[in-house]
Amino acid sequence: MNHKKQRLGTKLLRAAKAGDRYRDLHVFIGGTGAVGGTALLQMISMYEEMMSISVPGPDDVPILVTTGRTPEELHAFTRRLFRFMESRHGIEKHPQRVASGYLTRSGIFVALERFQLNPLPDSFERGVHPFDALAHAISVNRPISAFLKSYQAKHFKGAEPTRFRSVVIGIPIPSLLAYHLDHLKDLAGYAEDLTEDAVEKLRAAFRYAFREDLKDVRASLADEVLVAHTTAVGGMYDEDFEGGRPSRKIRLGFAHSAQDSKLVVKQHEAEEFAREYAAIGIKVLVTAAAVGIDEVRIRAEIPLHFQVAQKLQDAPEGLFAGAKVKPHAGGEGGAGKGRAARGRSVIKIHSSLTIPLDEPPKAPARFSKGTTLRPAYSIRSGENGFFTVSNADALYRVMRIASASELGLVLATVGIFGDDPMSPWFNDNVCYYTETDNSRQVFDLLNQPPLLRAQLSGIEPLALQDLGSSKHQGELHTLSLLILLHRIRTLDTDAIDPYIDVEHFDPAHFFVEHSRPLLFEDLESWHTETLSREMQVVASAETPQDLLELIPRHHHSGLFPLRDKALQRILECALQAVWMVPSLGSPLLFERDGMTFVRTGYFVAPLNLLVSEQDSIACYLAESYKQHLANGYEDKKSPCSFEEFRDFHLCSGGFVDLRPTALLCTAERETVTLKGRVKRFWREEDLREELAKIEPYSFFTTSGLIALMLRLRALHGLLQEAMAELGTLHEFRWQMPRDASGHILLVPGVVEAFRMFSEGLEKTTGTERMDGIWGYERRRPPDRLKAIPGIAPEDR
């Protein structure tokens, strides 16, 4: 019979009365990240609660050791620690610096230590070694045990060291092996002729060493060893039972590393690792769905994704001034405000390149130096990097993500008190932690007025380069341009003071406060032809004056030059919002005189391509098409056309398609037959008819203004069905917020979640229909009353 879990408060009370937990020593390897760092802060709050019940003695000081790879990581965590303590006790009672860490006013010591998980011992001499010697050195390396013993020796100074109460590994192991061990390939300086097969052997040696390292820690150093593990794809996969055999399908089209071949490695090894570590007594917390929110940054620079920065570094020439900034050795740890530019690249807004899609000129591509992007709010999340409020809003809804706070609480609770004896968190040393209701607290955060305004402004980025597939990013950017256009259309220029103090004028604030947020009701009066024409103006704008024609009833009187200067600054702000989209890696597609143009920055995320020449995109697509045919994905007698292949990438890759057409794609990836699976439509009726032919609950996606407007209007129709008298029966229809007058706000993060539901990308939970429907429109059942026998004619 199952039991309820013990009450946490009772555990805290008993431990406080016993007083035997006040000299505990805990270590968080990778404790500056989302889950590890949160577990440490949760642990502080629990120790402080115990101390408020029973005051410890003068020498009773719990020690919590956290590690980071770089000074920037430790600095970011320190800032988070200080803000956490200030929120609890006030700024006048901030922690005091002591030796290598900080002592809280309550008497808890937080030690900050540098630790880099290297495959080779620090003592291994650089030089050419036989391969066997290199593999042996990796397999016998025990960096975590060595670090813990070193800390014991430093802390206890010759006295008999006590065991660590807990050691928490906050680094997801599949991510570690798939991403952070790329430098195994850099060991060419240690061995001759290091082939791919040899690298895999070194990788296997590291896996063995890492497992044995944790085994030694559990046996001789720590009471509890807990690993914050991961399924690698956020739980976004299906498990089925077909033909009498279990099957699994990963939804690569959604996972945040959708374009990443390493994802397959991560998923393949995730369950294997869980079994391995559980077998040796390691408690494995499998986070089936977790995107942590370490912190919300305010007007801070955003580090450029390290892979993009590396592409810039490897480029033969600088595409723009300052392009070749050497990537930081610490990877994606992140730096604080004002520090990100030191030793690493940051995201900038550049003037973009406008070229014909099909016949671009053969000339070098060059971009302006750019201005640094500082979003009003951005979110930092451990291995996931940096993302926006809209990213978080959409992904938490689709993935039903468990918050880092609850995962950290589980680790902290078991780390202090051990597992629950009545209803263990870790059955056979594995806790498969799935979606919960606690994510509502994340939505409470994201729906705070300042963060919600960032989603609705039209001038803030809705997606950054780190989190979300390129398609996810491109769809959010499309919505941002839709909102921007609406705000320009509704801008109240008469509200500008004719004698305004331009020097102290805030154009971004005025733009948002004196224009209207986009409502679903507004979409009903929009026509695709007009929308396409105005979007062409937005997408191709080179100067602020180019946007003037979008403001209705604007008169250029010239009587009030200060008002004109203020309006100029407002439109400059809007223009930067347009340029921001291709600068973030999502190219714009628009039509002019029947010809398709692409407006691109120096990096094209859908193709993972650096644009060094004006024909880089065209050449990449042409070469990829040849390779696609050569790989035998198509029937040689009737292969897909180049147009179908190109449109596959334009539709499913993440291009921002502002053309007055619709593309429909039913192929999830390039490595399948594309013939007949990518279609173009010029009428909404034809698209609707084709959508009706798709097998329900299968994958599809669309792009283009016709498809966008069909999808949004269909969603509006569903949302309008909500009836308060039916209570919660209308489920997902209440997710979109209303304004004070009952109008339905178009909130990009929520809209994007509904897109993923409708296109077959929802998370499988068994209750997923409560989150949205498959397809843009609900399919109507047939009216069978006339066909059923026994019904009187007058009742038919």
ZIVENFEN-V879433 format. One line per field, one symbol per residue. psi: psi as a letter, one per 30 degrees, with the letter a starting at -180 (. if undefined). burial: + if it has 16 or more other C-alpha atoms within 10 Angstrom, else -. A space follows every 50 residues. Layout:
# ZIVENFEN-V879433
psi=???
burial=???
This chain:
# ZIVENFEN-V879433
psi=klllllkeeeeeeeeeeegggfgljkkjkhgfaeeeeeeeeeeeeeeeee ffejkllegjjkkjkkkleleeeeeeeeeeeeeeeefeflffhllkkjbg akklffhkkjkkkkkkjkfklffkkklklkeeeeeeeeffkieeeeeeee eeeeefhfljkllkeljkjgjjeeeeeeefgffefggfffkkhjleeeee eeeeeeeeeeeeeeeeeeeffkekjkkjalffgggilkkljkggkklkkk iffekfhegjffeeeeeefeeeeeeeeefggkkjjjjfjkjljeljkjhl ljkkkeeeeeeeefkelkflkgeikkkkfgbgekllkffefjglllkljl klkjlkeeilljlkkkllelkkkileklkkjbffbklleeeeeeeeeefh kklfeeeeeeeeeeeefllkfeikeikhgkjjjaklfffffeeeefgkee eeeeefeffkkfkafekkleeeeeeeeeeeeeeeeeeeegkifffkkfhk jeegkjeeeeeefglklklefeffgkkeeeeeeeeeeeegkflefffeff jkgkkiegfieeeeeeeeeefeeeeeeefeeffggjlkklkjhgkklkjl afkjeffhkkjflfgeeeeeeeeeeeeeeffgflkffillleeeeefeee efegkjjglhakkkkgkflfhlkfkggjlkkfkeeeeeeeeffkkkglkl lllleeeeeeeeeeeeeeeffkkefgbgfgcffffkllafggkjkjjeee eeeeeeefggglkjffgffffllklekkkklljgeffklgkkeff.
burial=-----------++-++--+-++++++++++++++++++++++++++++++ +----+---+++++++++++++++++++-+++--+--------++----- ++++-++++++++-++++++----------+--++-+++++++++-++-- ++----------+++++++++++++-++--+--++-++-++--+---++- -++++++-++++++++++--+++++++++++++++++------------+ +++++++++--++--++-+++-++--++-++++++++++++++++++--+ ++++++-++++++----+++--++++++-+-+++++---++--+++++++ +++++++--+----+++--+--++++++++++++++++++++++++++++ ++++++++++++++++++++---+++--+++++++---++-+---++--- +++++++++++++++++++++++++++++++++++++++++++------+ -+----++-+++-+++++++-------+--++++++++++-+-+--++-+ +----------+++-++++++++++++++++++++++++++----+++++ +++++++-++++++++++--+--++--++---++----++---+++++++ ++++++++++++++++++++--+++-+++++--+--++--+-------++ ++++++++++++++++-++--+-------+-+++-+-------+++++++ ++++++++++++++------+++++++-------------------
